[in-house]
Amino acid sequence: MELDGLDKARLPRHVAIIMDGNGRWAKLRGKSRIEGHRRGKTSVRVIVEMSRKLGVRYLSLYAFSTENWFRPHDEVDALMGLLEHYLAGERTKMMRYGIRLVAVGDRSRLPASVKTALDETIELTRENQRMTVILALSYSGRDEIVRMVKRLAGEVRDRRLAPEQIDEQTLTAYLDSAGLPDPDLLIRTSGEMRISNFYLWQIAYSELYVTPTLWPDFRESEYLQALLAYQRRRRRFGRTDEQLSELITPSIGAGGRQS
C-alpha cells in the first residue's frame, strides 16, 4: 500500500462509510447475494485494520438499516449470522489493539443471539481507548431522530427539562451517537448519489466522497484515495476562506508577541 501524499497529521478524526454494493458485486459474478455479503465482511476487516494503523480514531460502518428488515428472510438470516460470527471472531483482535465497539440503532429488533453477542462485545471492549468502531445496526437517521424526540418529550413531560433549555447540544446528547464526534468524512461505495437515511443529524458538515467501487472490492487503495480526496478539500463550516485564514493565523500582540 503506497501512502505517498497522505498527511497523517490531517487525517479525519471520524470516518463513516455506507457499505453498499454487496448484492451487485455478487450478481455481476453469478453468485448469491449472501456470497456478496461474505466478501463484504472481508472489506470490513481490511478497512478497520487500515484505519487502526493510520490512526483514524472513529470509524462508523452502516451495516444494516431499518429498511433492510424488508429484505428476503433468507438474506436477513444470513446477514445476522455473518454479524454474529464477525463479533465472535474479532473480539480477541479488538482487545489486542485497544478497539472499542459501539452500536447505534434499535437493538431491540435484533435476534436474541445477535443482541447477546453484540452486548457482550460492547461490554468487553468498553474501556479500550485507541480506536472506536461504531456499527449502525437496525438503524435509520429518521428513526434515531424520532426516538430522540420521544425521549426529550418525556423529559419535558416529567419536568426534568424545560423547553427553553433545548438547543443543538441537548439534541445531540439524546441521539444514539451521544458522546461521539460527528463524522469528518462520509464515504459511499457503489456510486449511488444518496445518503440512504444515515446519520442525518451528524453529517451536517461532513465531507462526502462517492466511489463507483462496490463494497466487496473496497480495499486499501480505494480507502487511500478517499482519504487523499478529503485532504485536498478546505472545510469552511459556513465561513469564507478569509475568515478561516483569520482563525488559523495567530494574531500578533504588542512587542511582536503572539497573543
Contacts in CASP RR format, 6 or more apart in sequence:
PFRMAT RR
TARGET T0000
AUTHOR 0000-0000-0000
METHOD contacts of the structure
MODEL  1
MELDGLDKARLPRHVAIIMDGNGRWAKLRGKSRIEGHRRGKTSVRVIVEM
SRKLGVRYLSLYAFSTENWFRPHDEVDALMGLLEHYLAGERTKMMRYGIR
LVAVGDRSRLPASVKTALDETIELTRENQRMTVILALSYSGRDEIVRMVK
RLAGEVRDRRLAPEQIDEQTLTAYLDSAGLPDPDLLIRTSGEMRISNFYL
WQIAYSELYVTPTLWPDFRESEYLQALLAYQRRRRRFGRTDEQLSELITP
SIGAGGRQS
1 50 0 8 1.000
1 220 0 8 1.000
1 221 0 8 1.000
1 224 0 8 1.000
2 224 0 8 1.000
3 224 0 8 1.000
5 228 0 8 1.000
6 54 0 8 1.000
6 224 0 8 1.000
6 227 0 8 1.000
6 228 0 8 1.000
6 231 0 8 1.000
7 231 0 8 1.000
8 54 0 8 1.000
8 55 0 8 1.000
10 231 0 8 1.000
11 54 0 8 1.000
11 55 0 8 1.000
11 56 0 8 1.000
11 227 0 8 1.000
11 231 0 8 1.000
12 56 0 8 1.000
12 183 0 8 1.000
12 184 0 8 1.000
12 185 0 8 1.000
12 207 0 8 1.000
12 227 0 8 1.000
12 230 0 8 1.000
13 56 0 8 1.000
13 57 0 8 1.000
13 58 0 8 1.000
13 181 0 8 1.000
13 184 0 8 1.000
14 56 0 8 1.000
14 57 0 8 1.000
14 58 0 8 1.000
14 59 0 8 1.000
14 60 0 8 1.000
14 180 0 8 1.000
14 181 0 8 1.000
14 182 0 8 1.000
14 183 0 8 1.000
14 184 0 8 1.000
14 185 0 8 1.000
15 51 0 8 1.000
15 56 0 8 1.000
15 58 0 8 1.000
15 59 0 8 1.000
15 60 0 8 1.000
15 183 0 8 1.000
15 184 0 8 1.000
15 185 0 8 1.000
15 186 0 8 1.000
15 187 0 8 1.000
16 59 0 8 1.000
16 60 0 8 1.000
16 61 0 8 1.000
16 62 0 8 1.000
16 183 0 8 1.000
16 185 0 8 1.000
16 186 0 8 1.000
16 187 0 8 1.000
16 198 0 8 1.000
16 199 0 8 1.000
16 202 0 8 1.000
16 203 0 8 1.000
16 206 0 8 1.000
17 47 0 8 1.000
17 59 0 8 1.000
17 60 0 8 1.000
17 61 0 8 1.000
17 62 0 8 1.000
17 186 0 8 1.000
17 187 0 8 1.000
17 188 0 8 1.000
17 189 0 8 1.000
18 62 0 8 1.000
18 186 0 8 1.000
18 187 0 8 1.000
18 188 0 8 1.000
18 189 0 8 1.000
18 195 0 8 1.000
18 196 0 8 1.000
18 198 0 8 1.000
19 40 0 8 1.000
19 43 0 8 1.000
19 44 0 8 1.000
19 61 0 8 1.000
19 62 0 8 1.000
19 63 0 8 1.000
19 189 0 8 1.000
19 215 0 8 1.000
19 218 0 8 1.000
20 188 0 8 1.000
20 189 0 8 1.000
20 190 0 8 1.000
20 191 0 8 1.000
20 192 0 8 1.000
20 196 0 8 1.000
20 214 0 8 1.000
20 215 0 8 1.000
21 189 0 8 1.000
21 190 0 8 1.000
21 214 0 8 1.000
21 215 0 8 1.000
21 216 0 8 1.000
22 33 0 8 1.000
22 36 0 8 1.000
22 37 0 8 1.000
22 39 0 8 1.000
22 40 0 8 1.000
22 214 0 8 1.000
22 215 0 8 1.000
22 216 0 8 1.000
23 33 0 8 1.000
23 36 0 8 1.000
23 37 0 8 1.000
24 190 0 8 1.000
24 214 0 8 1.000
25 36 0 8 1.000
25 39 0 8 1.000
25 40 0 8 1.000
25 214 0 8 1.000
25 215 0 8 1.000
25 216 0 8 1.000
25 217 0 8 1.000
26 32 0 8 1.000
26 33 0 8 1.000
26 34 0 8 1.000
26 35 0 8 1.000
26 36 0 8 1.000
26 39 0 8 1.000
27 33 0 8 1.000
33 75 0 8 1.000
34 74 0 8 1.000
34 75 0 8 1.000
34 78 0 8 1.000
36 216 0 8 1.000
37 75 0 8 1.000
37 78 0 8 1.000
37 79 0 8 1.000
37 82 0 8 1.000
38 82 0 8 1.000
39 216 0 8 1.000
40 215 0 8 1.000
40 216 0 8 1.000
41 82 0 8 1.000
41 86 0 8 1.000
42 216 0 8 1.000
43 215 0 8 1.000
43 216 0 8 1.000
43 217 0 8 1.000
43 218 0 8 1.000
43 219 0 8 1.000
44 61 0 8 1.000
44 86 0 8 1.000
45 90 0 8 1.000
46 219 0 8 1.000
46 220 0 8 1.000
47 59 0 8 1.000
47 218 0 8 1.000
47 219 0 8 1.000
47 223 0 8 1.000
48 59 0 8 1.000
48 99 0 8 1.000
48 133 0 8 1.000
50 220 0 8 1.000
50 223 0 8 1.000
51 59 0 8 1.000
51 131 0 8 1.000
52 97 0 8 1.000
52 99 0 8 1.000
52 130 0 8 1.000
52 131 0 8 1.000
54 227 0 8 1.000
55 131 0 8 1.000
56 131 0 8 1.000
57 131 0 8 1.000
57 132 0 8 1.000
58 131 0 8 1.000
58 132 0 8 1.000
58 134 0 8 1.000
58 180 0 8 1.000
58 181 0 8 1.000
58 183 0 8 1.000
59 131 0 8 1.000
59 132 0 8 1.000
59 133 0 8 1.000
59 134 0 8 1.000
60 104 0 8 1.000
60 133 0 8 1.000
60 134 0 8 1.000
60 136 0 8 1.000
60 183 0 8 1.000
60 199 0 8 1.000
61 133 0 8 1.000
61 134 0 8 1.000
61 135 0 8 1.000
61 136 0 8 1.000
62 136 0 8 1.000
62 139 0 8 1.000
62 196 0 8 1.000
62 198 0 8 1.000
63 83 0 8 1.000
63 135 0 8 1.000
63 136 0 8 1.000
63 137 0 8 1.000
64 79 0 8 1.000
64 83 0 8 1.000
64 136 0 8 1.000
64 137 0 8 1.000
64 138 0 8 1.000
64 139 0 8 1.000
65 136 0 8 1.000
65 138 0 8 1.000
65 139 0 8 1.000
65 140 0 8 1.000
65 196 0 8 1.000
65 197 0 8 1.000
65 198 0 8 1.000
66 106 0 8 1.000
66 109 0 8 1.000
66 138 0 8 1.000
66 139 0 8 1.000
66 140 0 8 1.000
66 143 0 8 1.000
66 197 0 8 1.000
67 140 0 8 1.000
67 197 0 8 1.000
68 76 0 8 1.000
68 79 0 8 1.000
69 76 0 8 1.000
69 109 0 8 1.000
69 138 0 8 1.000
80 110 0 8 1.000
80 111 0 8 1.000
80 114 0 8 1.000
81 114 0 8 1.000
83 114 0 8 1.000
83 117 0 8 1.000
83 118 0 8 1.000
83 137 0 8 1.000
84 113 0 8 1.000
84 114 0 8 1.000
84 117 0 8 1.000
87 101 0 8 1.000
87 114 0 8 1.000
87 117 0 8 1.000
87 118 0 8 1.000
87 120 0 8 1.000
87 121 0 8 1.000
88 117 0 8 1.000
90 121 0 8 1.000
91 121 0 8 1.000
91 124 0 8 1.000
91 125 0 8 1.000
93 99 0 8 1.000
94 100 0 8 1.000
94 101 0 8 1.000
94 121 0 8 1.000
94 124 0 8 1.000
94 125 0 8 1.000
94 128 0 8 1.000
94 133 0 8 1.000
95 124 0 8 1.000
95 125 0 8 1.000
95 128 0 8 1.000
97 130 0 8 1.000
97 131 0 8 1.000
98 125 0 8 1.000
98 128 0 8 1.000
98 129 0 8 1.000
98 130 0 8 1.000
98 131 0 8 1.000
99 125 0 8 1.000
99 128 0 8 1.000
99 130 0 8 1.000
99 131 0 8 1.000
99 132 0 8 1.000
99 133 0 8 1.000
100 125 0 8 1.000
100 126 0 8 1.000
100 127 0 8 1.000
100 128 0 8 1.000
100 129 0 8 1.000
100 131 0 8 1.000
100 132 0 8 1.000
100 133 0 8 1.000
101 118 0 8 1.000
101 121 0 8 1.000
101 122 0 8 1.000
101 125 0 8 1.000
101 132 0 8 1.000
101 133 0 8 1.000
101 135 0 8 1.000
102 122 0 8 1.000
102 132 0 8 1.000
102 133 0 8 1.000
102 134 0 8 1.000
102 135 0 8 1.000
102 180 0 8 1.000
103 118 0 8 1.000
103 122 0 8 1.000
103 134 0 8 1.000
103 135 0 8 1.000
103 136 0 8 1.000
103 137 0 8 1.000
104 134 0 8 1.000
104 135 0 8 1.000
104 136 0 8 1.000
104 137 0 8 1.000
104 139 0 8 1.000
104 144 0 8 1.000
104 176 0 8 1.000
104 177 0 8 1.000
105 136 0 8 1.000
105 137 0 8 1.000
105 138 0 8 1.000
105 139 0 8 1.000
105 143 0 8 1.000
105 144 0 8 1.000
105 176 0 8 1.000
106 138 0 8 1.000
106 139 0 8 1.000
106 143 0 8 1.000
106 147 0 8 1.000
107 115 0 8 1.000
107 118 0 8 1.000
107 119 0 8 1.000
107 137 0 8 1.000
107 138 0 8 1.000
108 115 0 8 1.000
109 138 0 8 1.000
110 118 0 8 1.000
110 137 0 8 1.000
110 138 0 8 1.000
118 135 0 8 1.000
118 137 0 8 1.000
132 180 0 8 1.000
134 177 0 8 1.000
134 180 0 8 1.000
136 198 0 8 1.000
136 199 0 8 1.000
139 176 0 8 1.000
139 198 0 8 1.000
140 197 0 8 1.000
140 198 0 8 1.000
141 197 0 8 1.000
141 198 0 8 1.000
141 199 0 8 1.000
141 200 0 8 1.000
141 201 0 8 1.000
142 197 0 8 1.000
142 200 0 8 1.000
144 175 0 8 1.000
144 176 0 8 1.000
144 177 0 8 1.000
144 200 0 8 1.000
144 201 0 8 1.000
145 175 0 8 1.000
145 200 0 8 1.000
145 201 0 8 1.000
147 176 0 8 1.000
148 171 0 8 1.000
148 174 0 8 1.000
148 175 0 8 1.000
151 174 0 8 1.000
152 161 0 8 1.000
152 166 0 8 1.000
152 170 0 8 1.000
152 171 0 8 1.000
152 174 0 8 1.000
155 161 0 8 1.000
156 162 0 8 1.000
156 163 0 8 1.000
161 170 0 8 1.000
171 201 0 8 1.000
172 178 0 8 1.000
172 201 0 8 1.000
173 179 0 8 1.000
175 201 0 8 1.000
175 202 0 8 1.000
177 199 0 8 1.000
177 202 0 8 1.000
182 202 0 8 1.000
182 203 0 8 1.000
182 204 0 8 1.000
182 205 0 8 1.000
182 206 0 8 1.000
183 199 0 8 1.000
183 202 0 8 1.000
183 203 0 8 1.000
183 206 0 8 1.000
184 206 0 8 1.000
184 207 0 8 1.000
184 230 0 8 1.000
184 235 0 8 1.000
185 206 0 8 1.000
185 207 0 8 1.000
185 209 0 8 1.000
185 226 0 8 1.000
185 227 0 8 1.000
185 230 0 8 1.000
186 195 0 8 1.000
186 198 0 8 1.000
186 199 0 8 1.000
186 203 0 8 1.000
186 206 0 8 1.000
186 207 0 8 1.000
186 208 0 8 1.000
186 209 0 8 1.000
187 209 0 8 1.000
187 210 0 8 1.000
187 211 0 8 1.000
187 223 0 8 1.000
187 226 0 8 1.000
188 194 0 8 1.000
188 195 0 8 1.000
188 196 0 8 1.000
188 208 0 8 1.000
188 209 0 8 1.000
188 210 0 8 1.000
188 211 0 8 1.000
189 211 0 8 1.000
189 213 0 8 1.000
189 214 0 8 1.000
189 215 0 8 1.000
189 218 0 8 1.000
189 222 0 8 1.000
190 212 0 8 1.000
190 213 0 8 1.000
190 214 0 8 1.000
190 215 0 8 1.000
191 210 0 8 1.000
191 211 0 8 1.000
191 212 0 8 1.000
192 210 0 8 1.000
193 210 0 8 1.000
195 203 0 8 1.000
195 208 0 8 1.000
199 206 0 8 1.000
205 235 0 8 1.000
205 237 0 8 1.000
205 238 0 8 1.000
207 230 0 8 1.000
207 233 0 8 1.000
207 235 0 8 1.000
209 226 0 8 1.000
209 229 0 8 1.000
209 230 0 8 1.000
211 218 0 8 1.000
211 222 0 8 1.000
211 225 0 8 1.000
211 226 0 8 1.000
213 222 0 8 1.000
234 241 0 8 1.000
234 244 0 8 1.000
236 244 0 8 1.000
239 247 0 8 1.000
250 258 0 8 1.000
250 259 0 8 1.000
251 258 0 8 1.000
251 259 0 8 1.000
252 258 0 8 1.000
252 259 0 8 1.000
253 259 0 8 1.000
END
